[in-house]
């Protein structure tokens, strides 16, 4: 289940996809969570790259 959610967040097609039945505040919260998760993954990749080189 966790891996399925991570793959959903990584998919760029789902980043700004409208969620049906969700009000504006909930959609904004989910959008911010997706952006912060992607930033975390990018920073993690950057730190691993710097550590190995």
N, CA, C and O atoms as a CHARMM CRD file, in Angstrom:
* protein
*
  212
    1    1 UNK  N      0.82400  -1.18800   0.00000 PROA 1      0.00000
    2    1 UNK  CA     0.00000   0.00000   0.00000 PROA 1      0.00000
    3    1 UNK  C      0.87300   1.25800   0.00000 PROA 1      0.00000
    4    1 UNK  O      0.58700   2.21800  -0.71500 PROA 1      0.00000
    5    2 UNK  N      1.93500   1.24600   0.80300 PROA 2      0.00000
    6    2 UNK  CA     2.82000   2.40600   0.86300 PROA 2      0.00000
    7    2 UNK  C      3.49600   2.65000  -0.47900 PROA 2      0.00000
    8    2 UNK  O      3.56600   3.78600  -0.94900 PROA 2      0.00000
    9    3 UNK  N      3.99100   1.58600  -1.09000 PROA 3      0.00000
   10    3 UNK  CA     4.65400   1.71900  -2.38800 PROA 3      0.00000
   11    3 UNK  C      3.68100   2.21200  -3.45600 PROA 3      0.00000
   12    3 UNK  O      4.05600   2.99700  -4.32600 PROA 3      0.00000
   13    4 UNK  N      2.45500   1.76000  -3.39000 PROA 4      0.00000
   14    4 UNK  CA     1.43400   2.20100  -4.34100 PROA 4      0.00000
   15    4 UNK  C      1.19700   3.70600  -4.21600 PROA 4      0.00000
   16    4 UNK  O      1.05600   4.39200  -5.22900 PROA 4      0.00000
   17    5 UNK  N      1.15000   4.22900  -2.98600 PROA 5      0.00000
   18    5 UNK  CA     0.94400   5.66000  -2.74500 PROA 5      0.00000
   19    5 UNK  C      2.15300   6.46800  -3.21200 PROA 5      0.00000
   20    5 UNK  O      1.99100   7.55500  -3.76600 PROA 5      0.00000
   21    6 UNK  N      3.36600   5.94500  -2.99400 PROA 6      0.00000
   22    6 UNK  CA     4.58100   6.63000  -3.44000 PROA 6      0.00000
   23    6 UNK  C      4.59600   6.71400  -4.95900 PROA 6      0.00000
   24    6 UNK  O      4.90200   7.77100  -5.51200 PROA 6      0.00000
   25    7 UNK  N      4.27900   5.64000  -5.63300 PROA 7      0.00000
   26    7 UNK  CA     4.25000   5.64800  -7.09900 PROA 7      0.00000
   27    7 UNK  C      3.17700   6.59400  -7.62600 PROA 7      0.00000
   28    7 UNK  O      3.35500   7.20600  -8.67900 PROA 7      0.00000
   29    8 UNK  N      2.06700   6.71800  -6.90600 PROA 8      0.00000
   30    8 UNK  CA     1.01600   7.65300  -7.29400 PROA 8      0.00000
   31    8 UNK  C      1.52400   9.09300  -7.19100 PROA 8      0.00000
   32    8 UNK  O      1.24700   9.91400  -8.06600 PROA 8      0.00000
   33    9 UNK  N      2.27300   9.40100  -6.11300 PROA 9      0.00000
   34    9 UNK  CA     2.80300  10.75100  -5.93400 PROA 9      0.00000
   35    9 UNK  C      3.88900  11.08100  -6.94500 PROA 9      0.00000
   36    9 UNK  O      4.00100  12.22700  -7.38100 PROA 9      0.00000
   37   10 UNK  N      4.68400  10.09800  -7.31900 PROA 10     0.00000
   38   10 UNK  CA     5.79000  10.34100  -8.25600 PROA 10     0.00000
   39   10 UNK  C      5.27500  10.59100  -9.67100 PROA 10     0.00000
   40   10 UNK  O      5.91300  11.31200 -10.43800 PROA 10     0.00000
   41   11 UNK  N      4.14900  10.01700 -10.02200 PROA 11     0.00000
   42   11 UNK  CA     3.59900  10.17100 -11.36200 PROA 11     0.00000
   43   11 UNK  C      3.24400  11.64800 -11.61700 PROA 11     0.00000
   44   11 UNK  O      2.38500  12.19300 -10.92300 PROA 11     0.00000
   45   12 UNK  N      3.88200  12.30200 -12.59200 PROA 12     0.00000
   46   12 UNK  CA     3.60500  13.72500 -12.82900 PROA 12     0.00000
   47   12 UNK  C      2.19500  13.99300 -13.34900 PROA 12     0.00000
   48   12 UNK  O      1.70600  15.11600 -13.23100 PROA 12     0.00000
   49   13 UNK  N      1.53900  13.00000 -13.91500 PROA 13     0.00000
   50   13 UNK  CA     0.17200  13.19900 -14.39400 PROA 13     0.00000
   51   13 UNK  C     -0.81700  13.39200 -13.24100 PROA 13     0.00000
   52   13 UNK  O     -1.86800  14.00600 -13.42100 PROA 13     0.00000
   53   14 UNK  N     -0.48600  12.87500 -12.07400 PROA 14     0.00000
   54   14 UNK  CA    -1.37300  12.97300 -10.92200 PROA 14     0.00000
   55   14 UNK  C     -1.08100  14.19200 -10.04900 PROA 14     0.00000
   56   14 UNK  O     -1.79100  14.42700  -9.07100 PROA 14     0.00000
   57   15 UNK  N     -0.07000  14.95700 -10.37400 PROA 15     0.00000
   58   15 UNK  CA     0.33400  16.06200  -9.50300 PROA 15     0.00000
   59   15 UNK  C     -0.74600  17.12500  -9.40000 PROA 15     0.00000
   60   15 UNK  O     -1.05500  17.57400  -8.29600 PROA 15     0.00000
   61   16 UNK  N     -1.32800  17.53900 -10.51600 PROA 16     0.00000
   62   16 UNK  CA    -2.33800  18.58900 -10.49500 PROA 16     0.00000
   63   16 UNK  C     -3.70700  18.06700 -10.94000 PROA 16     0.00000
   64   16 UNK  O     -4.53800  18.82900 -11.43600 PROA 16     0.00000
   65   17 UNK  N     -3.92800  16.78900 -10.76200 PROA 17     0.00000
   66   17 UNK  CA    -5.20100  16.18100 -11.14100 PROA 17     0.00000
   67   17 UNK  C     -6.27900  16.55500 -10.11900 PROA 17     0.00000
   68   17 UNK  O     -6.03800  16.51800  -8.91200 PROA 17     0.00000
   69   18 UNK  N     -7.45500  16.91100 -10.60700 PROA 18     0.00000
   70   18 UNK  CA    -8.56100  17.25900  -9.71400 PROA 18     0.00000
   71   18 UNK  C     -9.10500  16.00500  -9.04800 PROA 18     0.00000
   72   18 UNK  O     -9.31500  14.97900  -9.69500 PROA 18     0.00000
   73   19 UNK  N     -9.32500  16.10300  -7.76000 PROA 19     0.00000
   74   19 UNK  CA    -9.92000  15.00500  -7.02300 PROA 19     0.00000
   75   19 UNK  C    -11.42300  15.24000  -6.95100 PROA 19     0.00000
   76   19 UNK  O    -11.87900  16.29600  -6.51300 PROA 19     0.00000
   77   20 UNK  N    -12.16400  14.26900  -7.37500 PROA 20     0.00000
   78   20 UNK  CA   -13.61900  14.42100  -7.39300 PROA 20     0.00000
   79   20 UNK  C    -14.18500  14.31300  -5.98500 PROA 20     0.00000
   80   20 UNK  O    -13.75500  13.47200  -5.19600 PROA 20     0.00000
   81   21 UNK  N    -15.14400  15.16500  -5.67900 PROA 21     0.00000
   82   21 UNK  CA   -15.82400  15.11700  -4.39800 PROA 21     0.00000
   83   21 UNK  C    -15.07500  15.78400  -3.25600 PROA 21     0.00000
   84   21 UNK  O    -15.55200  15.76500  -2.12100 PROA 21     0.00000
   85   22 UNK  N    -13.92200  16.36800  -3.52200 PROA 22     0.00000
   86   22 UNK  CA   -13.14800  17.02100  -2.46800 PROA 22     0.00000
   87   22 UNK  C    -13.34900  18.52900  -2.56300 PROA 22     0.00000
   88   22 UNK  O    -13.40200  19.09700  -3.65400 PROA 22     0.00000
   89   23 UNK  N    -13.45900  19.15900  -1.40800 PROA 23     0.00000
   90   23 UNK  CA   -13.61000  20.60300  -1.41900 PROA 23     0.00000
   91   23 UNK  C    -12.25700  21.26900  -1.60400 PROA 23     0.00000
   92   23 UNK  O    -11.22500  20.59800  -1.60100 PROA 23     0.00000
   93   24 UNK  N    -12.25800  22.57300  -1.76400 PROA 24     0.00000
   94   24 UNK  CA   -11.04800  23.31600  -2.12500 PROA 24     0.00000
   95   24 UNK  C     -9.93500  23.15400  -1.09100 PROA 24     0.00000
   96   24 UNK  O     -8.78200  22.93600  -1.46200 PROA 24     0.00000
   97   25 UNK  N    -10.25600  23.25700   0.18700 PROA 25     0.00000
   98   25 UNK  CA    -9.22200  23.16300   1.22100 PROA 25     0.00000
   99   25 UNK  C     -8.53900  21.80200   1.20900 PROA 25     0.00000
  100   25 UNK  O     -7.32100  21.71700   1.36800 PROA 25     0.00000
  101   26 UNK  N     -9.29200  20.76600   1.02600 PROA 26     0.00000
  102   26 UNK  CA    -8.72500  19.42000   0.99400 PROA 26     0.00000
  103   26 UNK  C     -7.85300  19.23000  -0.24100 PROA 26     0.00000
  104   26 UNK  O     -6.78300  18.62700  -0.15500 PROA 26     0.00000
  105   27 UNK  N     -8.29600  19.73700  -1.38700 PROA 27     0.00000
  106   27 UNK  CA    -7.48800  19.64100  -2.61100 PROA 27     0.00000
  107   27 UNK  C     -6.18400  20.40200  -2.46000 PROA 27     0.00000
  108   27 UNK  O     -5.13500  19.92800  -2.89600 PROA 27     0.00000
  109   28 UNK  N     -6.23800  21.59100  -1.84000 PROA 28     0.00000
  110   28 UNK  CA    -5.01300  22.37600  -1.63900 PROA 28     0.00000
  111   28 UNK  C     -4.04800  21.65000  -0.70300 PROA 28     0.00000
  112   28 UNK  O     -2.84200  21.63300  -0.94700 PROA 28     0.00000
  113   29 UNK  N     -4.57100  21.05600   0.35600 PROA 29     0.00000
  114   29 UNK  CA    -3.73900  20.32600   1.30400 PROA 29     0.00000
  115   29 UNK  C     -3.06400  19.14500   0.61600 PROA 29     0.00000
  116   29 UNK  O     -1.87200  18.91100   0.81600 PROA 29     0.00000
  117   30 UNK  N     -3.81200  18.40100  -0.19000 PROA 30     0.00000
  118   30 UNK  CA    -3.23000  17.25900  -0.89700 PROA 30     0.00000
  119   30 UNK  C     -2.19100  17.72300  -1.91300 PROA 30     0.00000
  120   30 UNK  O     -1.16700  17.06200  -2.09100 PROA 30     0.00000
  121   31 UNK  N     -2.43600  18.84000  -2.57800 PROA 31     0.00000
  122   31 UNK  CA    -1.46100  19.37900  -3.52800 PROA 31     0.00000
  123   31 UNK  C     -0.16800  19.78300  -2.85000 PROA 31     0.00000
  124   31 UNK  O      0.91500  19.50500  -3.36400 PROA 31     0.00000
  125   32 UNK  N     -0.26700  20.43800  -1.70000 PROA 32     0.00000
  126   32 UNK  CA     0.93400  20.83600  -0.96100 PROA 32     0.00000
  127   32 UNK  C      1.68100  19.61000  -0.46700 PROA 32     0.00000
  128   32 UNK  O      2.91100  19.58700  -0.49100 PROA 32     0.00000
  129   33 UNK  N      0.95500  18.58400  -0.01800 PROA 33     0.00000
  130   33 UNK  CA     1.60500  17.34900   0.42100 PROA 33     0.00000
  131   33 UNK  C      2.35300  16.68800  -0.73000 PROA 33     0.00000
  132   33 UNK  O      3.46600  16.19600  -0.54000 PROA 33     0.00000
  133   34 UNK  N      1.76400  16.67100  -1.91000 PROA 34     0.00000
  134   34 UNK  CA     2.42800  16.07000  -3.07100 PROA 34     0.00000
  135   34 UNK  C      3.69700  16.83200  -3.43300 PROA 34     0.00000
  136   34 UNK  O      4.72900  16.22400  -3.71500 PROA 34     0.00000
  137   35 UNK  N      3.62500  18.16400  -3.42500 PROA 35     0.00000
  138   35 UNK  CA     4.79100  18.97800  -3.76700 PROA 35     0.00000
  139   35 UNK  C      5.89600  18.78400  -2.73800 PROA 35     0.00000
  140   35 UNK  O      7.06300  18.65100  -3.10700 PROA 35     0.00000
  141   36 UNK  N      5.54800  18.76500  -1.45600 PROA 36     0.00000
  142   36 UNK  CA     6.56600  18.58900  -0.42100 PROA 36     0.00000
  143   36 UNK  C      7.19200  17.19700  -0.49200 PROA 36     0.00000
  144   36 UNK  O      8.38900  17.04600  -0.24700 PROA 36     0.00000
  145   37 UNK  N      6.40300  16.18800  -0.82200 PROA 37     0.00000
  146   37 UNK  CA     6.94200  14.83800  -0.95900 PROA 37     0.00000
  147   37 UNK  C      7.92400  14.76100  -2.12600 PROA 37     0.00000
  148   37 UNK  O      8.97800  14.13700  -2.00800 PROA 37     0.00000
  149   38 UNK  N      7.58900  15.38700  -3.24200 PROA 38     0.00000
  150   38 UNK  CA     8.49600  15.39200  -4.38900 PROA 38     0.00000
  151   38 UNK  C      9.77900  16.16100  -4.08600 PROA 38     0.00000
  152   38 UNK  O     10.86100  15.75300  -4.50700 PROA 38     0.00000
  153   39 UNK  N      9.66500  17.25900  -3.36500 PROA 39     0.00000
  154   39 UNK  CA    10.86400  18.01800  -2.97600 PROA 39     0.00000
  155   39 UNK  C     11.74700  17.18600  -2.05300 PROA 39     0.00000
  156   39 UNK  O     12.97100  17.21700  -2.17700 PROA 39     0.00000
  157   40 UNK  N     11.14400  16.44900  -1.13700 PROA 40     0.00000
  158   40 UNK  CA    11.90500  15.58200  -0.24900 PROA 40     0.00000
  159   40 UNK  C     12.66000  14.52400  -1.04100 PROA 40     0.00000
  160   40 UNK  O     13.83600  14.27700  -0.77600 PROA 40     0.00000
  161   41 UNK  N     11.99800  13.89600  -2.01100 PROA 41     0.00000
  162   41 UNK  CA    12.66500  12.87900  -2.82500 PROA 41     0.00000
  163   41 UNK  C     13.81300  13.47300  -3.63400 PROA 41     0.00000
  164   41 UNK  O     14.87700  12.86200  -3.73900 PROA 41     0.00000
  165   42 UNK  N     13.60800  14.65800  -4.20600 PROA 42     0.00000
  166   42 UNK  CA    14.68000  15.30500  -4.96700 PROA 42     0.00000
  167   42 UNK  C     15.87200  15.63500  -4.07900 PROA 42     0.00000
  168   42 UNK  O     17.01700  15.42400  -4.47800 PROA 42     0.00000
  169   43 UNK  N     15.61600  16.15100  -2.88100 PROA 43     0.00000
  170   43 UNK  CA    16.70800  16.46800  -1.96200 PROA 43     0.00000
  171   43 UNK  C     17.42400  15.21000  -1.49800 PROA 43     0.00000
  172   43 UNK  O     18.64500  15.20800  -1.33800 PROA 43     0.00000
  173   44 UNK  N     16.67600  14.15100  -1.28400 PROA 44     0.00000
  174   44 UNK  CA    17.28900  12.88800  -0.88600 PROA 44     0.00000
  175   44 UNK  C     18.19500  12.34900  -1.98800 PROA 44     0.00000
  176   44 UNK  O     19.29200  11.86600  -1.70800 PROA 44     0.00000
  177   45 UNK  N     17.75100  12.42800  -3.22100 PROA 45     0.00000
  178   45 UNK  CA    18.56700  11.99800  -4.35900 PROA 45     0.00000
  179   45 UNK  C     19.81300  12.86200  -4.46900 PROA 45     0.00000
  180   45 UNK  O     20.90400  12.35500  -4.72600 PROA 45     0.00000
  181   46 UNK  N     19.65100  14.16900  -4.27300 PROA 46     0.00000
  182   46 UNK  CA    20.79000  15.09100  -4.33400 PROA 46     0.00000
  183   46 UNK  C     21.81800  14.77200  -3.24400 PROA 46     0.00000
  184   46 UNK  O     23.01900  14.76200  -3.51200 PROA 46     0.00000
  185   47 UNK  N     21.35400  14.51200  -2.02300 PROA 47     0.00000
  186   47 UNK  CA    22.27700  14.19400  -0.93300 PROA 47     0.00000
  187   47 UNK  C     22.99300  12.85700  -1.16700 PROA 47     0.00000
  188   47 UNK  O     24.18100  12.73200  -0.87100 PROA 47     0.00000
  189   48 UNK  N     22.28600  11.87400  -1.68800 PROA 48     0.00000
  190   48 UNK  CA    22.91900  10.60100  -2.00100 PROA 48     0.00000
  191   48 UNK  C     23.96000  10.78000  -3.09700 PROA 48     0.00000
  192   48 UNK  O     25.03900  10.18900  -3.03900 PROA 48     0.00000
  193   49 UNK  N     23.63300  11.59800  -4.09600 PROA 49     0.00000
  194   49 UNK  CA    24.57400  11.86200  -5.17800 PROA 49     0.00000
  195   49 UNK  C     25.83700  12.54300  -4.64600 PROA 49     0.00000
  196   49 UNK  O     26.95000  12.16900  -5.01600 PROA 49     0.00000
  197   50 UNK  N     25.66400  13.53700  -3.78100 PROA 50     0.00000
  198   50 UNK  CA    26.82900  14.23900  -3.20800 PROA 50     0.00000
  199   50 UNK  C     27.64700  13.31500  -2.31300 PROA 50     0.00000
  200   50 UNK  O     28.87300  13.41500  -2.27600 PROA 50     0.00000
  201   51 UNK  N     26.97800  12.41700  -1.59200 PROA 51     0.00000
  202   51 UNK  CA    27.66900  11.52100  -0.67400 PROA 51     0.00000
  203   51 UNK  C     28.50800  10.49600  -1.43100 PROA 51     0.00000
  204   51 UNK  O     29.57900  10.10000  -0.97100 PROA 51     0.00000
  205   52 UNK  N     28.01300  10.06500  -2.60300 PROA 52     0.00000
  206   52 UNK  CA    28.73200   9.03300  -3.36500 PROA 52     0.00000
  207   52 UNK  C     29.81800   9.61400  -4.25800 PROA 52     0.00000
  208   52 UNK  O     30.72300   8.88800  -4.66800 PROA 52     0.00000
  209   53 UNK  N     29.75200  10.89200  -4.56600 PROA 53     0.00000
  210   53 UNK  CA    30.79000  11.43900  -5.46200 PROA 53     0.00000
  211   53 UNK  C     31.93000  12.07200  -4.71000 PROA 53     0.00000
  212   53 UNK  O     32.87300  12.57300  -5.32300 PROA 53     0.00000
